[in-house]
Amino acid sequence: AGEIISVSDTLYEPEQKSAVINNTNETDIEITGVYIHKDKTITVYYPDFKSIPEYRYYEEYDNFWYKGTLDLKIAEAYGGGYIATFSGRIYAWIP
C-alpha cells in the first residue's frame, strides 16, 4: 500500500445530531450523540504509478476515532517513485 509521509487536518464543530424519538410522544427527543468532522490531507509515497489507488481509506485517533475515504488529488514523480496526495473529510461519532 504506500507509506504515509505527511498529514494535515482542520477540525470542525459538530454538524449533525442523531436523535432517537420516543414513539409514545414525538415531542420527547433523546439526543444520542453527534458527528464531528475534519478535512484531512495526507501524502503517501508509492514505488510505481500503477500502485496508486484512486481512493484511500484513512483513520486516526484524536480523542475519538475519525474514519473516512480520501480522494486522490495529485500524483507527482519523486525519487524513483511517486508522491500521491489524498484529501477529503473524515468523521467521528461522539456518543
SELUMLO-397054 format. One record per residue (C-alpha): residue number from 1; residue in one letter; x, y negated, z negated. Coordinates in pm, 1 decimal. Each point is the difference from the previous one (the first is absolute). Example, Ala and Ser with C-alpha at 12.3 -4.5 7.8 and 13.67 -1.06 7.14 Angstrom:
{1, 'a', {1230.0, 450.0, -780.0}};
{2, 's', {137.0, -344.0, 66.0}};
//
This chain:
{1, 'a', {0.0, 0.0, 0.0}};
{2, 'g', {223.0, -311.8, -43.0}};
{3, 'e', {159.6, -163.5, -295.1}};
{4, 'i', {-166.5, -315.2, -134.9}};
{5, 'i', {258.1, -277.1, -17.1}};
{6, 's', {-204.5, -302.3, -108.0}};
{7, 'v', {-341.9, -84.8, -143.0}};
{8, 's', {-193.3, -322.8, -53.8}};
{9, 'd', {-352.8, -67.2, -119.7}};
{10, 't', {-260.1, -257.6, -95.6}};
{11, 'l', {-243.4, 74.0, -283.9}};
{12, 'y', {-360.6, -116.1, 23.7}};
{13, 'e', {-274.2, -35.3, -258.1}};
{14, 'p', {-275.8, 264.8, -13.2}};
{15, 'e', {-218.8, -31.0, 306.5}};
{16, 'q', {-262.2, 269.0, -38.1}};
{17, 'k', {-195.2, 144.8, -288.5}};
{18, 's', {-152.5, 343.8, -9.2}};
{19, 'a', {-322.2, 34.3, -194.0}};
{20, 'v', {-209.9, 288.7, -124.3}};
{21, 'i', {-367.2, -93.7, -18.4}};
{22, 'n', {-218.0, 151.9, -269.4}};
{23, 'n', {-295.1, 152.4, 191.4}};
{24, 't', {-250.6, -77.1, -273.6}};
{25, 'n', {54.9, -374.1, 13.4}};
{26, 'e', {180.6, -146.4, 301.1}};
{27, 't', {82.8, -320.2, -186.4}};
{28, 'd', {236.0, 192.8, -230.7}};
{29, 'i', {332.1, 17.9, 183.6}};
{30, 'e', {308.1, 163.1, -143.8}};
{31, 'i', {327.7, -110.6, 158.1}};
{32, 't', {230.2, 301.2, 14.8}};
{33, 'g', {313.2, -164.2, 140.4}};
{34, 'v', {149.9, -222.6, 265.9}};
{35, 'y', {224.4, 36.0, 302.3}};
{36, 'i', {301.6, -224.5, 31.7}};
{37, 'h', {229.5, -17.0, 300.0}};
{38, 'k', {343.5, -109.0, 117.6}};
{39, 'd', {129.1, -86.4, 342.5}};
{40, 'k', {303.7, 224.3, 40.7}};
{41, 't', {288.3, -2.5, 248.4}};
{42, 'i', {270.7, 265.7, 8.2}};
{43, 't', {295.3, 63.1, 229.0}};
{44, 'v', {107.9, 355.3, 70.3}};
{45, 'y', {306.6, 137.3, 179.4}};
{46, 'y', {-55.3, 276.8, 257.7}};
{47, 'p', {278.7, 183.8, 185.1}};
{48, 'd', {-186.1, 0.9, 333.0}};
{49, 'f', {-287.7, -185.8, 162.5}};
{50, 'k', {-225.2, 301.9, 53.4}};
{51, 's', {-12.5, 71.0, -374.9}};
{52, 'i', {-159.4, -337.8, -81.4}};
{53, 'p', {-371.0, 47.7, -83.8}};
{54, 'e', {-272.9, -247.4, 94.8}};
{55, 'y', {-121.0, -1.0, -363.7}};
{56, 'r', {165.8, 79.8, -332.2}};
{57, 'y', {-176.5, 94.4, -324.1}};
{58, 'y', {142.8, -188.8, -297.4}};
{59, 'e', {-61.5, 5.1, -373.5}};
{60, 'e', {163.3, -163.1, -298.2}};
{61, 'y', {-56.2, -38.9, -370.0}};
{62, 'd', {-17.9, -357.1, -134.5}};
{63, 'n', {-205.7, 39.4, -320.1}};
{64, 'f', {-252.0, 184.4, 224.9}};
{65, 'w', {39.6, 230.0, 301.2}};
{66, 'y', {-28.7, -197.9, 324.7}};
{67, 'k', {-54.5, 205.6, 315.8}};
{68, 'g', {-64.4, -61.5, 365.9}};
{69, 't', {106.3, 42.7, 360.1}};
{70, 'l', {233.4, -257.1, 153.8}};
{71, 'd', {9.9, -78.6, 373.5}};
{72, 'l', {318.2, -9.5, 206.3}};
{73, 'k', {73.0, -364.2, 89.3}};
{74, 'i', {341.3, 16.7, 168.6}};
{75, 'a', {289.7, 240.3, 57.9}};
{76, 'e', {347.3, -134.0, 73.6}};
{77, 'a', {323.9, 177.6, 90.1}};
{78, 'y', {243.9, 1.4, -291.1}};
{79, 'g', {326.8, 184.4, -61.3}};
{80, 'g', {-64.4, 299.2, 225.4}};
{81, 'g', {-362.4, 28.1, -111.0}};
{82, 'y', {-303.2, -223.6, -49.2}};
{83, 'i', {-141.7, -222.4, -270.7}};
{84, 'a', {-380.5, 18.8, -2.5}};
{85, 't', {-212.1, -256.9, -181.8}};
{86, 'f', {-338.1, 111.9, -133.1}};
{87, 's', {-257.4, -233.8, -148.6}};
{88, 'g', {-352.4, 17.6, -139.5}};
{89, 'r', {-213.0, -6.6, -310.1}};
{90, 'i', {19.2, 247.8, -288.6}};
{91, 'y', {-267.4, 39.0, -269.3}};
{92, 'a', {-17.7, 95.7, -366.9}};
{93, 'w', {-310.1, 101.3, -198.3}};
{94, 'i', {-14.4, -146.6, -349.8}};
{95, 'p', {-255.5, 178.2, -217.6}};
//
